[in-house]
Amino acid sequence: MIVAKKRLTEEGVAKLKPPPTGKQIDYYDAGMPGLVLRLNYGGAKIWRALYYVKRTNKDGKRITIPTTHKLGRYPHLKLKEAREAARRFLADPQKGLAEADTGSFRDVADNFIKRHVAANRLRSQPDIERCLKKYVDPVWGHRAFREIKRGDVADLLDRIEDRHGPRQADIVLAIIRGMANWYAARTDDYVSPVVRGMRRSNGSDRRGKRILDDADIRALWNVEADTFAAFVKVLLLTAQRRDKVATLKWDDITDDGTCATWIIASVEREKGNAGSLRLPPMALDIINAQPRLAGNPYVFAGRGGGSLNAFAQRKQELAAELPDMPPWVLHDLRRTARSLLSRAGVRPDISERVLGHAIAGVEGVYDRHPYRDEKADALNRLAALVESIINPRKDNVVDIRPPSALSAP
């Protein structure tokens, strides 16, 4: 082993070359006593903290032995962060060693998914795993879990908010909060770094307020047809959840010559499901216009295979082709469809069954009638109303925008 002492700098650490084959170099940082940067011939740069332990040798004498503790790997752990990690560890090595047994953020995340998410069969497991892989692992994956503090959480949320918006930051925050609370429930002295006031958006501002007006619907129908535009139209014409339509398979639709029925796939622990829907011709025409790709069972195929995905990106591309309109999200189409059903004169209880909402109370427990004809009639009424909106009769055009919008310059 080669030992050297020098005042390390960020630029200097980046330029350090690996030693000859079979060798390793320990650089002792003159700027932070106890911090060691170990380089091996493979090129790895590992931060370690030097401390001393007392042991009894074979002659029964108490001796002091120098040893090191791994802090992290460069460049995941920069020089400034390594110095701070060494300072915390050396202040109480025994506590630091106990905390190190927790492992990295990735270690805790894997255990959280195994023992909480998967064990409780949470339907959100794919989304949790995707968010951790995309937004958190690149920043925290190799960091010691218990070293992640409130400021680290705030910095991560800032980064996500700037690049992907406040809503995505809040989704990641909810996952981190759940993981930290789960870990705290299993550990004596851990305090979650997540506190109130860390959310990046106001939940009440998003809560069920936006529906598309007639002008918005006409604008959507005027967009040049592609897979995502067709998907958006079917969302409105069926009033179903985004994931249900996105994962619609050709085999899910049966046609007996008189009508086409969509048997909606159910998943475990699902709160509600419309079961089966007889599709109106307007929706079926859009579905049948989609290309059938060899080896891909989905009606709305995604780029690169599988079902439609990357919804945020695809919606952004769609928005670029639309006229200026108030912000909206895909779930607003479901809310719009429910409002249009009422406008078309459909009974509220039938509308709720079309949407697949769980029916509350005694009715939901005892009324097991499938309401196939009633739901089919509701969707036909919805399609007829949408048709009248996108192709209005000149003598029967009613602008439903509020008076303030009509008077605006």
Steps between C-alpha positions, in 0.01 A plus 500: 500500500617851416419778750501871416384811680370804312233764516233361272295717265196413292691555178801311630295196603345484154845496337659233722623205296476137614819335632685217322340158483487329837555824693277742688559851629355659813489879486468654846315831470695782670181708490302254714704281736363147496367513142670255262450458125594149391582439132539147368652395171154444352430874524251496789525792743364419845464744790589354840521636854807414709436422866657293777371205699641338814540125504674238710787318332599140554724606791205659679615857439264776389619650174368771270445400137431741213210398273283662240128513431356537151304823451412481132625500145617797295340667299170406667650656814682824421794635705289743702244233580775249587658743746164556668432125511844441657439777755168342606644151517812594697293695754357163614643199312291247693179678406624533142571129477155416637338730245712354220337163560184653354662505156451728204179668389468231234531226764221653709287563190528133395402387849209749508365368170540139610362524854240774461402572140504144365393341830189717507445451126477871436374575151739795486810274508594552131470879538703500822778294342500718187521827697781373722700378200450816294505783753669381822755226431722716275542747789475290818543139392846447655461740792466370855129511575536656843722779367217640287378812678222752454716724282575205270128438457438868424783504243365189328147643485636827357672305226190299413272804512727697264526215248167319528258729683363533855253213467778250427701637791205438731462142374866428580463674837209270589713193421794627706267588789347152493841333496638717780192440719521125434867497600434716810237250616769229496786700654548643848685824431418601141312823429352555155649798309158571347294764679185696428528780250725318251234455231555696181140541387168582658285189499178699526585675172502165317195347663237431239437845354586485131272371228547562132243728339354454153771708334770287666333179379474631145869594511594146609302347217665729247852378585658289228434137587778299665507232767495739795229727355286190441570385856384837637174479303427149628566619855222755458259268316529216756555700823756241614821542693819574310669168576193298400491654153878495459513125570195414289583189293345390176393175668309700765241596236244243390268556204193280449398676180250730666720681752857516624557450872811599691569264792706721731785317667493514879794495737534387859388745770325717242239729653265509203469395139234553233521128422388495138392777264326481165697750297320765296584499126683833534750349748523171312587678173793672672619171650473309170702773326806419714768289335545143619868447569645151477584369845329792678158416651409860591260722306700810591857385451787684662820613335748220521240233576254432780202717581478878469724677750695824554169678548651832609722521193223395261255746653757777465535414131122506464471833681739656246236436232211647700396864528565678828275351766505479880731229642347153508605145581384167363282429802299812412363303204339252739350784699381662176338175386316469831370856462394434140309191611295717732454754222374217277235406754658181635397402852776567758509139622547375143773757437685379808479141377634603160801658673551186707462677833420284798133545596474592866263374765236230485451542125864416432478190720171351378442626146708266284320573171760567223303787336646412158218655296489813715876554473488442125224761467701743712808469278288539187356820644847621589624431146198675348565806716869506405401469134267798536780699663762434234249537214245750631196603299531863404156577640574328830842620616521592865825634646536365856794719593440729801391860429840632613672299226255623235560865591880469513684680218 
